[in-house]
């Protein structure tokens, strides 16, 4: 029994040695072979079957033969050779080739001198390089055309015919050259013929089939610059276009707004009426319009809202014209022209246009931007003409200027494209025109302004750089000068303790009433100054006085020689038969009559003062004249009658009561 086992073992060992020798002879085939025609693949498959069978039979004997690991290793090597040779007719994936290369690193040490095996290992490494060129043209390490040509040249040094891979390499080179030719043709075109879509197509083709070359770098660089420009452009104009997502759509909206702005300018020049709503871009004739009675511009009921639409047959005035009627300060942000968007600066659009001129490619966005810039510059010119006319120091109706500025503010609001300097000039023109309207209303209005109002408007006029030679500025300065001079004189006269004659005071009163400003406070001081008291015929001067219980006339204690206030006081004029008082009065009259005369009041018909708020009382001159006429018939030459005339003042009697001067006497 043992002899049989020993015999089987020796027989297996002998067969295993023969099989390993056959495998070694295969691995040592010389370089002059054709793996396909000589049936090398079939021979390898036969050896694989025999080696696998021999390994199984050796394991069945139950002994640890040293040939078994050798057979297993030979089987693996044969399988690797078979797979590598299969790529002669098939196009492998890069993943399969990478797996072959990893196994080849382990095999190269065992069969270092085997010719066939070394050729197959070299072929595996060549396949790896070739497939990296073919399968990954757009990786981070892009291959150059010279690298591909070098791979083709290295193919001549290997003995394995990888015809499928060779065809792919040659096809890749051909595609690359064809793409390069397309790039050259594209850049030879004029700028307007180099479309953005063609550039994107070249980029996509270059990413998939082009090797690393200057043409590819040029295309990628141009595409990157244009895409960055578009992004920057969208950041600038996107806010103006509202909810528009595409750059082309945003630019189209801006152009639409500029078209409407130019229409507003042209309509104002030609003085033509068009049924186009200023608030929106919907020109449908189905919507009802509301026309401003002043500027004749149209507004949709829906754009103005229900409140404005409910005006029915009432005369409608748009908010812009209403600003001028109210003489209020005009602001660019006001009015119904609200598009729910912001504005962009003209200089930013000019910068975008300048940047786009550096591109070799032409796009719809660039063409539209050129049109927008052209329209914006035209709007700038139209606005400049209107503003320059408004700022010019020419003698023109202020309401005509207001109409021009209304057109300007509407057009600017609609355009959505602003120039900072033009806006500053427009705001200055609006401020000046508003100031002139306010001055016009101030000087020609129903109610007189105060001196403080005049000075306030002068200060505001200087703040907006109104020329000193401007018509309205000259008017204000003249009114201020006249008013200031009169007020200063009135204050001096009111506190001169009767130095100025009563006639001059009345003249000053008449001058004050005829002033174009409201000086009621000073007029009241002069009226009080024109009221003479006591037998000394002096205005109120803070001295202690007492009132007659019969006529309510006031007298100084010292003039009437009263040591203390009596319980009841009757003035000498009311007691004509009191001889002592009469004698005293006559003596006093002789002393003062030489210096006193009845004042000559100017006729109220000499001047016709302006209206003043709630001016119900007649002027001082009118009161004096009426009183003088009433008392002229009862006047006589006797001393007591002259005393009566001197002591009694009808104007004061008509306006003063005893209770008003109760505080004059410390005894009351």
FIZATI-650222 format. One record per residue (C-alpha): chain; x negated, y, z negated. Coordinates in Angstrom, 2 decimals. Each point is the difference from the previous one (the first is absolute). Layout:
BEGIN
{A {X Y Z}}
...
! end
This chain:
BEGIN
{A {0.00 0.00 0.00}}
{A {-2.79 2.42 -0.89}}
{A {-1.80 -0.90 3.15}}
{A {3.04 1.03 2.07}}
{A {0.22 3.34 -1.78}}
{A {-3.69 0.62 0.44}}
{A {0.25 -0.91 3.67}}
{A {2.93 2.46 0.52}}
{A {-1.90 2.77 -1.75}}
{A {-3.09 -0.45 2.09}}
{A {2.08 -0.18 3.16}}
{A {1.81 3.28 -0.94}}
{A {-3.28 1.72 -0.79}}
{A {-1.37 -1.02 3.36}}
{A {3.07 1.31 1.86}}
{A {-0.07 3.24 -2.00}}
{A {-3.63 0.59 0.96}}
{A {0.83 -0.55 3.66}}
{A {2.95 2.42 -0.23}}
{A {-2.08 2.70 -1.67}}
{A {-2.63 -0.43 2.69}}
{A {2.68 0.47 2.69}}
{A {1.16 3.19 -1.70}}
{A {-3.55 1.26 -0.28}}
{A {-0.66 -0.70 3.67}}
{A {3.11 2.08 0.82}}
{A {-1.16 2.90 -2.15}}
{A {-3.41 -0.12 1.70}}
{A {1.26 0.27 3.55}}
{A {-2.26 2.26 2.05}}
{A {1.01 3.36 1.50}}
{A {0.81 -1.39 3.42}}
{A {3.54 -1.14 -0.48}}
{A {3.57 0.85 0.90}}
{A {2.16 -0.75 -2.96}}
{A {3.09 -0.34 2.05}}
{A {-1.17 -1.97 3.07}}
{A {-2.09 -2.55 -1.91}}
{A {2.84 -0.93 -2.26}}
{A {-1.71 1.39 -3.08}}
{A {3.28 0.81 -1.66}}
{A {1.26 -3.56 0.53}}
{A {-3.22 -1.44 -1.38}}
{A {0.29 2.22 -3.08}}
{A {3.58 -1.12 -0.55}}
{A {-1.13 -3.69 0.23}}
{A {-2.77 0.57 -2.53}}
{A {2.44 1.70 -2.34}}
{A {2.29 -3.05 0.12}}
{A {-2.85 -2.44 -0.51}}
{A {-1.52 2.02 -2.82}}
{A {3.30 0.31 -1.79}}
{A {0.64 -3.76 0.36}}
{A {-3.52 -0.88 -1.16}}
{A {0.39 2.22 -3.04}}
{A {3.26 -1.67 -0.98}}
{A {-1.41 -3.55 0.42}}
{A {-3.03 0.88 -2.11}}
{A {2.22 1.35 -2.74}}
{A {2.05 -3.22 0.10}}
{A {-3.07 -2.05 -0.88}}
{A {-0.11 1.72 -3.32}}
{A {-3.65 0.96 0.01}}
{A {-1.55 3.47 -0.10}}
{A {-1.83 -0.19 3.27}}
{A {-2.31 3.02 0.63}}
{A {1.20 0.00 3.62}}
{A {3.58 0.95 -0.97}}
{A {-0.81 3.72 -0.78}}
{A {-2.06 0.16 3.18}}
{A {2.90 -1.41 2.00}}
{A {2.41 2.48 -1.58}}
{A {-2.32 2.92 0.76}}
{A {-0.50 -1.23 3.57}}
{A {3.78 -0.26 0.41}}
{A {0.49 3.60 -1.16}}
{A {-2.75 1.19 2.34}}
{A {1.53 -1.88 2.93}}
{A {3.42 1.53 -0.72}}
{A {-1.59 3.49 -0.10}}
{A {-1.72 -0.67 3.32}}
{A {3.28 -1.16 1.52}}
{A {1.82 3.16 -1.14}}
{A {-2.77 2.26 1.24}}
{A {-0.01 -1.68 3.41}}
{A {3.79 0.38 0.21}}
{A {-0.48 3.79 0.17}}
{A {-1.60 -0.42 3.40}}
{A {3.45 -0.20 1.53}}
{A {2.10 1.71 -2.70}}
{A {-0.05 3.56 -1.32}}
{A {-0.51 -0.30 -3.79}}
{A {1.06 2.47 -2.62}}
{A {-2.56 1.92 -1.97}}
{A {1.18 -1.77 -3.13}}
{A {-0.79 -3.44 1.48}}
{A {-3.43 1.13 1.13}}
{A {-0.81 1.48 -3.40}}
{A {0.87 -3.39 -1.52}}
{A {-2.35 -1.74 2.47}}
{A {-2.82 2.39 -0.86}}
{A {0.40 -0.65 -3.71}}
{A {-0.29 -3.79 0.53}}
{A {-2.92 0.50 2.38}}
{A {-2.00 1.69 -2.76}}
{A {0.13 -3.30 -1.96}}
{A {-0.77 -2.22 2.99}}
{A {-3.02 1.86 1.29}}
{A {-2.21 -1.23 -2.86}}
{A {0.74 -3.72 0.49}}
{A {-0.44 -0.15 3.75}}
{A {-2.52 2.79 0.50}}
{A {-1.74 -1.75 2.90}}
{A {3.16 -1.21 1.79}}
{A {0.20 1.75 3.39}}
{A {3.74 -0.45 0.65}}
{A {0.94 1.00 -3.50}}
{A {-2.20 3.10 0.11}}
{A {1.53 1.00 3.34}}
{A {3.49 -0.39 -1.44}}
{A {-0.94 2.06 -3.08}}
{A {-1.39 2.76 2.21}}
{A {3.18 -0.17 2.05}}
{A {2.11 0.39 -3.15}}
{A {-1.90 3.11 -1.01}}
{A {0.37 1.40 3.53}}
{A {3.73 -0.68 -0.08}}
{A {0.21 1.94 -3.25}}
{A {-1.63 3.08 1.55}}
{A {2.03 -0.26 3.20}}
{A {3.31 -0.31 -1.81}}
{A {-0.84 2.89 -2.32}}
{A {-0.44 2.15 3.09}}
{A {3.17 -1.24 1.65}}
{A {2.37 -0.38 -2.95}}
{A {-0.94 3.05 -2.09}}
{A {-0.57 2.99 2.31}}
{A {1.62 2.44 -2.43}}
{A {-1.76 -1.01 -3.21}}
{A {-2.12 2.34 -2.08}}
{A {-3.16 -1.17 1.82}}
{A {0.97 0.54 3.61}}
{A {-2.21 -1.78 2.54}}
{A {-1.69 1.81 2.83}}
{A {0.04 -1.12 3.60}}
{A {-3.71 -0.77 -0.24}}
{A {0.76 -2.38 -2.87}}
{A {2.45 -1.91 2.18}}
{A {-2.47 -0.19 2.84}}
{A {-2.60 -1.30 -2.45}}
{A {2.39 -2.75 -1.10}}
{A {0.44 -1.00 3.64}}
{A {-3.76 -0.06 0.45}}
{A {-0.44 -2.20 -3.08}}
{A {2.43 -2.51 1.51}}
{A {-2.66 -0.99 2.47}}
{A {-2.19 -1.27 -2.83}}
{A {2.54 -2.51 -1.28}}
{A {0.77 -3.32 1.69}}
{A {3.72 -0.21 -0.77}}
{A {2.34 1.21 2.77}}
{A {2.62 2.22 -1.80}}
{A {1.68 1.07 3.23}}
{A {3.25 1.24 -1.60}}
{A {-1.86 2.41 -2.27}}
{A {-2.17 1.17 2.87}}
{A {3.14 0.87 1.97}}
{A {1.38 1.99 -2.95}}
{A {-3.24 1.94 -0.38}}
{A {-0.12 0.86 3.67}}
{A {3.66 1.05 -0.10}}
{A {-0.63 2.23 -3.06}}
{A {-2.88 1.71 1.78}}
{A {2.16 0.55 3.06}}
{A {2.84 1.48 -2.06}}
{A {-2.40 2.30 -1.82}}
{A {-1.42 1.32 3.24}}
{A {3.48 0.49 1.42}}
{A {1.01 1.95 -3.12}}
{A {-3.11 2.17 0.27}}
{A {0.95 0.82 3.56}}
{A {3.51 1.02 -1.12}}
{A {-1.51 2.29 -2.63}}
{A {-2.24 1.67 2.56}}
{A {2.95 0.52 2.33}}
{A {2.10 1.44 -2.84}}
{A {-2.57 2.58 -1.06}}
{A {-0.63 1.00 3.60}}
{A {3.58 1.29 0.21}}
{A {0.96 3.59 -0.76}}
{A {1.09 0.87 -3.53}}
{A {3.72 0.04 0.79}}
{A {-0.26 -3.40 1.75}}
{A {-1.58 -1.64 -3.05}}
{A {3.19 -1.00 -1.77}}
{A {0.19 -0.97 -3.64}}
{A {1.79 -3.25 0.81}}
{A {-2.83 -1.06 2.35}}
{A {-2.53 0.81 -2.70}}
{A {1.86 -2.18 -2.52}}
{A {0.14 -2.82 2.54}}
{A {-3.75 0.24 0.53}}
{A {-0.50 -0.11 -3.74}}
{A {2.10 -3.15 -0.40}}
{A {-1.75 -1.74 2.89}}
{A {-3.38 1.06 -1.33}}
{A {0.76 -1.42 -3.43}}
{A {0.83 -3.40 1.49}}
{A {-2.44 -0.41 2.90}}
{A {-2.76 2.61 -0.11}}
{A {-3.40 -0.50 -1.55}}
{A {-1.90 2.67 -1.86}}
{A {-0.81 2.74 2.51}}
{A {-0.01 3.83 0.34}}
{A {3.28 -0.09 1.92}}
{A {1.76 -1.76 -2.86}}
{A {-1.42 2.45 -2.53}}
{A {1.19 2.90 2.16}}
{A {3.53 -1.36 0.26}}
{A {0.25 -0.76 -3.71}}
{A {-1.38 3.42 -0.89}}
{A {2.47 1.83 2.25}}
{A {2.93 -2.00 -1.34}}
{A {-1.05 0.66 -3.58}}
{A {-0.35 3.76 0.63}}
{A {3.39 0.23 1.68}}
{A {1.71 -2.03 -2.71}}
{A {-1.55 2.17 -2.73}}
{A {1.08 3.09 1.94}}
{A {3.55 -1.32 0.25}}
{A {0.11 -0.72 -3.70}}
{A {-1.27 3.49 -0.81}}
{A {2.48 1.48 2.46}}
{A {2.86 -1.90 -1.63}}
{A {-1.06 1.25 -3.42}}
{A {0.31 3.58 1.29}}
{A {3.15 -0.12 2.12}}
{A {1.83 -2.80 -1.81}}
{A {1.38 2.32 -2.66}}
{A {1.39 2.34 2.68}}
{A {1.76 -2.84 1.81}}
{A {1.76 -1.27 -3.12}}
{A {0.70 -3.74 -0.03}}
{A {-1.62 -0.72 3.38}}
{A {-2.45 -2.91 -0.30}}
{A {-1.82 0.10 3.34}}
{A {-2.37 2.78 1.01}}
{A {1.57 0.31 3.42}}
{A {3.47 0.42 -1.53}}
{A {-1.29 2.59 -2.48}}
{A {-1.63 2.03 2.77}}
{A {3.17 -0.16 2.08}}
{A {1.99 1.47 -2.90}}
{A {-2.48 2.85 -0.38}}
{A {0.18 0.73 3.72}}
{A {3.79 0.03 -0.24}}
{A {-0.18 2.59 -2.77}}
{A {-2.44 2.15 1.97}}
{A {2.30 -0.18 3.04}}
{A {2.83 1.36 -2.15}}
{A {-2.24 2.71 -1.44}}
{A {-0.99 1.20 3.48}}
{A {3.66 -0.02 0.96}}
{A {0.74 2.37 -2.89}}
{A {-2.72 2.38 1.17}}
{A {1.14 -0.08 3.63}}
{A {3.65 0.45 -0.99}}
{A {-0.87 3.15 -1.93}}
{A {-1.93 1.43 2.96}}
{A {2.67 -0.68 2.57}}
{A {2.82 0.97 -2.38}}
{A {1.94 -3.05 1.09}}
{A {2.52 -1.95 -2.05}}
{A {-0.40 -3.78 -0.09}}
{A {2.10 -2.52 -1.86}}
{A {-2.97 -1.65 -1.68}}
{A {-0.07 -0.58 -3.73}}
{A {-3.00 1.56 -1.72}}
{A {0.08 -2.55 -2.83}}
{A {-0.30 -3.26 1.93}}
{A {-0.94 -1.48 3.39}}
{A {3.39 -1.46 0.87}}
{A {1.30 1.87 3.04}}
{A {3.27 -1.90 0.27}}
{A {2.93 2.11 1.17}}
{A {2.39 -2.05 -2.12}}
{A {-0.99 1.80 -3.19}}
{A {1.56 3.28 -1.03}}
{A {-2.18 3.08 -0.31}}
{A {0.01 2.97 -2.30}}
{A {-1.58 3.14 1.48}}
{A {-1.70 2.67 -2.09}}
{A {1.62 3.37 0.61}}
{A {-3.37 1.78 -0.24}}
{A {-2.64 -2.10 1.80}}
{A {2.48 -2.05 2.10}}
{A {-1.81 -3.26 -0.80}}
{A {2.07 -3.17 -0.28}}
{A {0.25 -2.46 -2.87}}
{A {1.86 -3.30 -0.24}}
{A {2.69 -0.11 -2.65}}
{A {-1.51 -3.28 -1.17}}
{A {-3.50 1.52 -0.28}}
{A {1.26 2.90 -2.11}}
{A {2.13 -2.19 -2.25}}
{A {3.66 0.03 -0.91}}
{A {-0.14 3.37 -1.75}}
{A {-1.31 1.80 3.05}}
{A {2.30 -1.93 2.31}}
{A {3.05 1.05 -1.95}}
{A {-0.47 3.63 1.00}}
{A {2.82 -0.41 2.54}}
{A {0.47 3.29 1.82}}
{A {-2.18 2.04 -2.33}}
{A {-3.01 1.75 1.47}}
{A {-3.05 -2.16 -0.70}}
{A {-3.48 1.36 -0.74}}
{A {-2.90 -2.43 -0.17}}
{A {-2.22 0.02 -3.07}}
{A {-2.86 1.65 1.90}}
{A {2.03 2.99 1.10}}
{A {1.63 0.11 -3.43}}
{A {-3.43 0.53 -1.53}}
{A {-0.40 3.20 1.96}}
{A {3.49 1.16 -0.89}}
{A {-0.71 -0.59 -3.67}}
{A {-3.34 1.84 0.31}}
{A {-1.59 -2.95 -1.82}}
{A {-3.54 -1.23 0.46}}
{A {-0.25 -2.62 2.76}}
{A {-1.81 -3.27 -0.78}}
{A {-1.13 -2.54 2.57}}
{A {1.30 -2.90 -2.06}}
{A {3.55 1.33 -0.09}}
{A {2.87 -0.49 2.39}}
{A {2.02 -2.95 1.32}}
{A {-2.70 -1.30 2.36}}
{A {-0.99 -2.95 -2.14}}
{A {-1.43 -3.06 1.77}}
{A {-1.00 -1.88 -3.15}}
{A {-3.64 0.12 1.02}}
{A {-3.18 1.92 -0.62}}
{A {-2.10 2.03 2.39}}
{A {-3.38 -0.54 1.60}}
{A {-2.68 2.57 0.70}}
{A {-0.82 0.92 3.59}}
{A {-3.75 -0.09 -0.66}}
{A {0.30 -3.65 -1.09}}
{A {1.67 -0.87 3.31}}
{A {-2.77 1.86 1.82}}
{A {-2.59 -2.06 -1.88}}
{A {1.81 -3.21 0.94}}
{A {0.06 1.08 3.64}}
{A {-3.71 0.82 -0.12}}
{A {-0.79 -3.39 -1.53}}
{A {2.06 -1.77 2.66}}
{A {-1.99 1.68 2.76}}
{A {-3.04 -2.00 -1.14}}
{A {1.75 -3.28 0.91}}
{A {-0.45 -1.63 3.39}}
{A {3.43 -1.61 -0.23}}
{A {3.30 1.72 0.73}}
{A {3.19 -0.77 -1.94}}
{A {3.61 1.12 -0.10}}
{A {-0.60 1.48 -3.44}}
{A {-2.88 2.10 1.28}}
{A {2.02 1.29 2.95}}
{A {2.92 0.87 -2.28}}
{A {-2.33 1.75 -2.44}}
{A {-1.36 2.16 2.83}}
{A {3.56 1.05 0.87}}
{A {0.75 0.73 -3.66}}
{A {-3.09 2.19 -0.39}}
{A {0.86 1.86 3.20}}
{A {3.54 0.66 -1.24}}
{A {-1.21 0.97 -3.47}}
{A {-2.39 2.56 1.49}}
{A {2.84 1.40 2.10}}
{A {2.16 0.27 -3.13}}
{A {-2.92 1.73 -1.71}}
{A {-0.14 2.55 2.83}}
{A {3.75 0.66 -0.15}}
{A {-0.13 0.37 -3.77}}
{A {-2.98 2.35 0.23}}
{A {1.84 2.28 2.43}}
{A {3.03 0.30 -2.29}}
{A {-2.08 0.52 -3.14}}
{A {-2.29 2.57 1.64}}
{A {3.03 2.00 1.13}}
{A {1.41 -0.16 -3.53}}
{A {-3.29 1.13 -1.56}}
{A {-0.66 2.76 2.53}}
{A {0.53 3.56 -1.26}}
{A {2.55 0.94 2.64}}
{A {3.23 1.89 -0.33}}
{A {2.48 -2.83 0.57}}
{A {3.33 -0.92 -1.53}}
{A {-0.66 -2.11 -3.06}}
{A {2.95 -2.26 0.79}}
{A {-1.53 -0.88 3.37}}
{A {-3.19 -0.99 -1.81}}
{A {2.09 -2.07 -2.41}}
{A {1.50 -1.87 2.93}}
{A {-3.43 -0.81 1.41}}
{A {-1.25 -1.23 -3.33}}
{A {3.11 -2.15 -0.36}}
{A {-0.87 -1.68 3.30}}
{A {-3.58 -0.49 -1.19}}
{A {0.95 -1.59 -3.30}}
{A {2.47 -2.37 1.67}}
{A {-2.52 -1.07 2.63}}
{A {-2.73 -0.56 -2.61}}
{A {2.37 -2.02 -2.16}}
{A {1.03 -2.21 2.90}}
{A {-3.50 -0.51 1.44}}
{A {-1.49 -1.84 -2.97}}
{A {-3.50 1.10 1.13}}
{A {-1.45 2.97 -1.84}}
{A {-3.04 2.20 0.25}}
{A {-1.07 1.39 -3.37}}
{A {-1.07 3.41 1.29}}
{A {3.16 0.40 2.06}}
{A {2.10 -0.94 -3.01}}
{A {-1.75 2.64 -2.10}}
{A {0.66 2.63 2.67}}
{A {3.62 -1.10 0.27}}
{A {0.49 0.17 -3.76}}
{A {-1.59 3.47 -0.01}}
{A {2.34 1.14 2.78}}
{A {2.98 -1.44 -1.87}}
{A {-1.06 1.71 -3.22}}
{A {-0.47 3.36 1.73}}
{A {3.29 -0.23 1.83}}
{A {1.83 -1.00 -3.18}}
{A {-1.62 2.94 -1.77}}
{A {1.14 2.42 2.70}}
{A {3.53 -1.36 -0.12}}
{A {0.05 0.44 -3.77}}
{A {-1.34 3.56 0.29}}
{A {2.56 0.77 2.66}}
{A {2.80 -1.29 -2.23}}
{A {-1.48 1.82 -2.99}}
{A {-0.14 3.42 1.66}}
{A {3.16 -0.22 2.11}}
{A {2.17 -1.96 -2.39}}
{A {3.07 1.18 -1.86}}
{A {-1.75 0.29 -3.34}}
{A {-3.07 2.05 -0.72}}
{A {-3.15 -1.87 -1.06}}
{A {-1.95 0.85 -3.11}}
{A {-3.51 1.40 0.08}}
{A {-1.23 -3.30 -1.47}}
{A {1.56 -1.88 2.93}}
{A {-1.73 2.30 2.47}}
{A {-3.34 -0.53 -1.72}}
{A {0.58 -3.76 -0.13}}
{A {0.63 -0.13 3.75}}
{A {-3.07 2.12 0.66}}
{A {-2.09 -2.47 -1.98}}
{A {1.52 -2.94 1.89}}
{A {-0.65 1.77 3.30}}
{A {-3.66 0.48 -0.83}}
{A {-0.19 -3.68 -1.02}}
{A {1.10 -1.09 3.50}}
{A {-2.36 2.54 1.60}}
{A {2.62 2.37 1.38}}
{A {-1.78 2.81 1.84}}
{A {-0.02 3.37 -1.85}}
{A {1.23 1.56 3.24}}
{A {2.95 -2.38 0.25}}
{A {3.35 1.74 0.33}}
{A {1.52 -1.75 -3.01}}
{A {-3.11 0.50 -2.11}}
{A {0.02 3.73 0.78}}
{A {3.67 0.23 -0.94}}
{A {-0.59 -1.74 -3.31}}
{A {-3.01 2.13 -0.83}}
{A {1.92 3.18 0.78}}
{A {2.91 -1.09 -2.18}}
{A {-2.39 -1.00 -2.76}}
{A {-1.81 3.35 0.17}}
{A {3.20 2.06 -0.07}}
{A {1.48 -2.10 -2.77}}
{A {-3.15 0.01 -2.11}}
{A {-0.45 3.76 0.33}}
{A {3.62 0.67 -0.93}}
{A {-0.07 -2.41 -2.97}}
{A {-3.15 1.59 -1.39}}
{A {1.51 3.48 0.33}}
{A {3.28 -1.15 -1.51}}
{A {-1.77 -1.47 -3.02}}
{A {-1.91 3.25 -0.57}}
{A {3.14 2.13 0.29}}
{A {1.94 -2.32 -2.29}}
{A {-2.53 0.60 -2.77}}
{A {-0.83 3.70 0.58}}
{A {2.41 1.24 -2.73}}
{A {1.83 2.27 2.43}}
{A {-2.99 1.75 1.58}}
{A {1.26 -0.53 3.55}}
{A {3.04 1.98 0.95}}
{A {3.33 -1.75 0.20}}
{A {0.33 0.83 3.68}}
{A {-3.26 -1.78 0.78}}
{A {1.18 -2.97 -2.07}}
{A {3.17 -0.21 2.07}}
{A {-2.04 0.16 3.18}}
{A {-2.15 -2.85 -1.29}}
{A {3.16 -1.97 -0.79}}
{A {1.30 0.46 3.53}}
{A {-3.36 -1.07 1.43}}
{A {0.08 -3.14 -2.15}}
{A {3.50 -0.86 1.12}}
{A {-1.09 0.33 3.62}}
{A {-3.03 -2.27 -0.41}}
{A {0.17 -3.37 1.86}}
{A {-0.83 -1.80 -3.25}}
{A {1.91 -0.59 -3.21}}
{A {-1.18 2.38 -2.78}}
{A {3.03 -0.20 -2.27}}
{A {-2.11 -0.06 -3.15}}
{A {-1.80 3.21 0.88}}
{A {3.24 1.61 1.19}}
{A {1.56 -0.69 -3.37}}
{A {-2.98 1.64 -1.68}}
{A {0.42 3.07 2.19}}
{A {3.73 0.13 -0.63}}
{A {-0.70 -0.07 -3.70}}
{A {-2.65 2.67 0.57}}
{A {2.52 2.21 1.84}}
{A {2.38 -0.02 -2.99}}
{A {-0.67 3.15 -2.07}}
{A {1.10 0.25 -3.62}}
{A {0.53 2.62 -2.66}}
{A {-0.19 3.75 0.47}}
{A {-3.70 -0.34 0.84}}
{A {0.99 -1.90 3.16}}
{A {-2.72 -2.63 -0.32}}
{A {0.10 -3.72 0.80}}
{A {-0.04 -2.52 -2.78}}
{A {-3.35 0.26 -1.79}}
{A {0.34 -2.23 -3.11}}
{A {0.93 2.94 -2.29}}
{A {2.83 -0.51 -2.46}}
{A {3.39 0.92 1.50}}
{A {3.65 0.13 -1.02}}
{A {3.10 -0.33 2.18}}
{A {3.00 2.30 -0.05}}
{A {3.06 -1.83 -1.35}}
{A {2.18 1.81 2.50}}
{A {-1.91 0.05 3.33}}
{A {-2.63 -2.69 -0.66}}
{A {-2.81 2.36 1.05}}
{A {-3.35 -0.50 -1.74}}
{A {-2.01 2.71 -1.82}}
{A {-3.38 0.09 -1.69}}
{A {0.05 0.53 -3.75}}
{A {-2.76 2.58 0.20}}
{A {1.62 1.89 2.89}}
{A {3.30 0.22 -1.88}}
{A {-1.82 0.65 -3.29}}
{A {1.71 -2.90 -1.74}}
{A {-1.79 -1.04 -3.18}}
{A {1.99 -3.25 -0.30}}
{A {2.72 -1.79 1.95}}
{A {3.50 1.23 -0.95}}
{A {2.94 -2.36 -0.34}}
{A {1.71 1.63 2.99}}
{A {-1.86 2.07 2.54}}
{A {1.60 2.32 2.56}}
{A {-2.36 1.64 2.46}}
{A {0.07 3.80 0.64}}
{A {1.46 -0.55 3.43}}
{A {3.03 -1.65 -1.56}}
{A {0.35 2.89 -2.58}}
{A {-0.09 3.14 2.23}}
{A {1.26 2.34 -2.82}}
{A {-2.89 -0.72 -2.36}}
{A {-1.85 3.33 0.21}}
{A {-3.11 -1.04 -1.84}}
{A {-0.60 -2.96 2.15}}
{A {0.98 2.05 3.04}}
{A {-2.55 2.67 -0.86}}
{A {-2.66 -2.64 -0.48}}
{A {0.94 -1.55 3.27}}
{A {-0.09 3.35 1.81}}
{A {-3.42 0.73 -1.44}}
{A {-1.22 -3.37 1.11}}
{A {1.56 0.58 3.39}}
{A {-1.82 3.28 0.46}}
{A {-3.26 -1.74 -0.77}}
{A {0.56 -2.91 2.41}}
{A {2.16 1.58 2.73}}
{A {-2.99 1.60 1.70}}
{A {-1.52 -3.46 0.60}}
{A {3.13 -2.02 0.59}}
{A {2.22 -0.08 3.02}}
{A {2.63 -2.34 1.24}}
{A {-1.73 -2.72 2.08}}
{A {0.57 -0.06 3.68}}
{A {1.03 -3.52 0.88}}
{A {-0.73 -1.16 3.56}}
{A {3.02 -0.86 2.06}}
{A {0.81 -3.72 0.01}}
{A {0.50 0.26 3.77}}
{A {-3.68 0.70 0.64}}
{A {-0.92 -3.66 -0.28}}
{A {1.85 -3.25 0.45}}
{A {-1.51 -2.57 -2.37}}
{A {0.05 -3.72 0.79}}
{A {2.40 -2.33 -1.71}}
{A {-1.08 -1.52 -3.25}}
{A {1.35 -2.97 -1.92}}
{A {3.13 0.98 -1.96}}
{A {-0.68 3.72 0.47}}
{A {3.34 1.30 -1.22}}
{A {-1.04 3.22 -1.72}}
{A {-0.47 3.19 2.06}}
{A {-3.44 1.53 0.21}}
{A {-1.20 2.60 -2.45}}
{A {0.26 2.74 2.58}}
{A {3.59 -1.00 0.81}}
{A {0.96 -0.04 -3.68}}
{A {-1.59 3.37 -0.61}}
{A {1.65 1.58 3.02}}
{A {3.42 -1.34 -0.95}}
{A {-0.36 1.18 -3.58}}
{A {-1.30 3.37 1.09}}
{A {3.05 0.55 2.24}}
{A {2.39 -1.00 -2.77}}
{A {-1.49 2.40 -2.55}}
{A {-0.59 2.95 2.33}}
{A {3.55 1.36 -0.39}}
{A {-0.10 0.09 -3.80}}
{A {-3.38 1.60 -0.33}}
{A {-0.20 3.65 -1.30}}
{A {-2.73 2.51 -0.78}}
{A {0.43 -0.03 -3.75}}
{A {-2.83 -1.37 -2.13}}
{A {2.16 -2.67 -1.60}}
{A {1.05 -1.29 3.41}}
{A {-3.59 -0.09 1.16}}
{A {-0.82 -1.85 -3.17}}
{A {2.82 -2.42 0.74}}
{A {-1.43 -0.62 3.51}}
{A {-3.53 -0.40 -1.31}}
{A {0.98 -2.39 -2.79}}
{A {2.45 -2.18 1.84}}
{A {-1.23 -2.37 2.64}}
{A {2.84 -1.60 1.98}}
{A {-2.26 -2.71 1.37}}
{A {-0.99 -1.04 -3.50}}
{A {3.57 0.30 -1.19}}
{A {1.07 -2.39 2.72}}
{A {-2.65 -2.57 -0.78}}
{A {-1.16 0.47 -3.62}}
{A {1.84 -0.83 -3.17}}
{A {-0.83 0.93 -3.51}}
{A {-0.56 -3.55 -1.00}}
{A {-2.81 -0.32 2.56}}
{A {-2.19 2.56 -1.78}}
{A {0.96 -0.89 -3.53}}
{A {-3.53 -1.15 -0.63}}
{A {-1.40 3.46 0.77}}
{A {0.90 1.27 -3.46}}
{A {-1.51 -1.65 -3.00}}
{A {2.96 1.21 -2.05}}
{A {2.58 -1.85 2.02}}
! end
